[in-house]
Amino acid sequence: MRLTKWICVVLVAVLLATVAQPARAEAMDPILISLIVSGAIVVVALIAILIIANASEGRRRRGEDTTPPERIVAYQYVVIGTQSP
C-alpha cells in the first residue's frame, strides 16, 4: 500500500473512533426525564389504540356481532300527536 492509502486508512480509523466514543456523561435534568417518559407513554397509548381499533374493525368487516345479549336493549319509540289550535 502506498503512503497516501495508509494516511487515509488512519484518518478514517481516527474519525470512526471519535464518532464511536461516547461523550462525557452529564446529569440529566428531571424535566427532560419526565418529558421522555411522557413521550414514551403517549407512543405506547397510541399504539394500543391503533391495535384495538384494528382488531374491532376486522370483526366488523367479517360481520361478527361482538355485543353480548344482555347488553342489547330494545327501544320503543312513541309518537305523541300534537293538536294545533
C-alpha positions as CSV (number, residue, x, y, z in Angstrom):
1,M,0.0,0.0,0.0
2,R,1.2,3.5,-0.7
3,L,1.6,6.2,1.9
4,T,-1.5,8.1,0.9
5,K,-3.7,5.0,1.3
6,W,-2.2,4.4,4.8
7,I,-2.9,8.0,5.7
8,C,-6.5,7.7,4.5
9,V,-6.9,4.4,6.5
10,V,-5.5,6.0,9.6
11,L,-7.7,9.1,9.2
12,V,-10.8,7.0,8.7
13,A,-10.0,4.9,11.8
14,V,-9.5,8.1,13.9
15,L,-12.7,9.5,12.6
16,L,-14.6,6.4,13.4
17,A,-13.1,6.1,16.9
18,T,-14.0,9.8,17.5
19,V,-17.6,9.2,16.4
20,A,-18.0,5.9,18.3
21,Q,-16.5,7.3,21.5
22,P,-19.3,8.4,23.8
23,A,-19.4,12.0,25.1
24,R,-18.8,12.8,28.7
25,A,-21.6,11.7,30.9
26,E,-23.7,14.6,32.3
27,A,-26.6,14.5,34.7
28,M,-30.0,14.6,33.0
29,D,-32.4,17.3,34.0
30,P,-35.5,15.9,35.8
31,I,-37.8,17.8,33.4
32,L,-36.1,16.2,30.5
33,I,-36.5,12.7,32.1
34,S,-40.2,13.4,32.7
35,L,-40.6,14.6,29.0
36,I,-39.0,11.4,27.7
37,V,-41.2,9.2,29.9
38,S,-44.3,11.2,29.0
39,G,-43.5,10.8,25.3
40,A,-43.0,7.1,25.7
41,I,-46.4,6.8,27.4
42,V,-48.1,8.7,24.6
43,V,-46.5,6.5,22.0
44,V,-47.5,3.3,23.8
45,A,-51.0,4.6,24.2
46,L,-51.3,5.4,20.5
47,I,-50.0,2.0,19.5
48,A,-52.5,0.3,21.9
49,I,-55.4,2.4,20.5
50,L,-54.4,1.5,16.9
51,I,-54.2,-2.2,17.7
52,I,-57.6,-2.2,19.5
53,A,-59.2,-0.2,16.6
54,N,-57.7,-2.5,14.0
55,A,-58.9,-5.6,15.8
56,S,-62.5,-4.3,16.2
57,E,-62.6,-3.1,12.6
58,G,-61.6,-6.6,11.5
59,R,-64.5,-8.1,13.4
60,R,-67.0,-5.6,12.0
61,R,-65.8,-6.4,8.4
62,R,-66.4,-10.1,9.0
63,G,-69.9,-9.4,10.3
64,E,-69.3,-10.8,13.8
65,D,-71.6,-9.4,16.4
66,T,-69.4,-8.7,19.5
67,T,-72.3,-7.3,21.6
68,P,-73.3,-9.7,24.4
69,P,-77.0,-10.5,24.5
70,E,-77.5,-8.9,27.9
71,R,-76.4,-5.5,26.5
72,I,-78.8,-5.4,23.6
73,V,-81.6,-3.0,24.5
74,A,-84.8,-2.7,22.6
75,Y,-86.0,0.8,22.2
76,Q,-89.6,1.7,21.8
77,Y,-90.5,4.9,20.1
78,V,-93.8,6.6,20.9
79,V,-95.1,9.3,18.7
80,I,-97.2,11.8,20.6
81,G,-99.7,13.6,18.4
82,T,-100.0,17.3,18.8
83,Q,-103.1,19.3,18.1
84,S,-102.8,22.7,16.5
85,P,-105.0,25.5,17.8
